[in-house]
Amino acid sequence: MDNAAALTQRDLESRGFSGFIPFEELPNINVPDESGIYLVLRPSLTAPEFLPTSSAGWRGHHDPTVRTEQLAAKWVQGAHIVYIGKADAGAKAKHGLRGRLRQYGRSGVGSSGHWGGRYIWQLREFSTLLVAWRTTPGVDPAQAKADLIDEFIRLHCKPPFANLHKGNRN
């Protein structure tokens, strides 16, 4: 697979991802309640600008804000994907893709419900970020997430910007 063509919106759509909408539109969209994986994408490939303070909610006594130098070191030049996440469904998980994505979007306006992927809330243009999702029937979403992160690492030599750990830990 050619690096320039890999993991673009067109490629992701051919793999069954849908949505590609800003977080603010999630309440108006019929996102599935099933298990799956989701992505946060940055439409632009220009150099990012980082905010000195995160808009995300604190988790207990933990401030989501990190130094802009730390964010710059994590940045993946040439990648549209800035975060890969997963959502479980069923009684234990309580939310599936719909609930998990809404929880993530609310974290950007001060809620503390989604700690993973918090670096996106220090991108100046976080309101232009897009979310996309794909259900994973018959496949463990944690494994699907890990596989996609592995592919991303093969293409870019490091994980997506806001993925602090590989697999199902964030």
Sequence and secondary structure as in RCSB ss.txt:
>XXXX:A:sequence
MDNAAALTQRDLESRGFSGFIPFEELPNINVPDESGIYLVLRPSLTAPEFLPTSSAGWRGHHDPTVRTEQLAAKW
VQGAHIVYIGKADAGAKAKHGLRGRLRQYGRSGVGSSGHWGGRYIWQLREFSTLLVAWRTTPGVDPAQAKADLID
EFIRLHCKPPFANLHKGNRN
>XXXX:A:secstr
  TTTTT HHHHHHTT EEEEEGGGGGGS   SS EEEEEE S  S   B SS  S  BTTB     HHHHHHH 
 TT SEEEEEEE  STTT  HHHHHHHHHHHHTTT  S  TTGGGGGBTTGGG EEEEEE TTS HHHHHHHHHH
HHHHHHSS  TT  SSGGG 
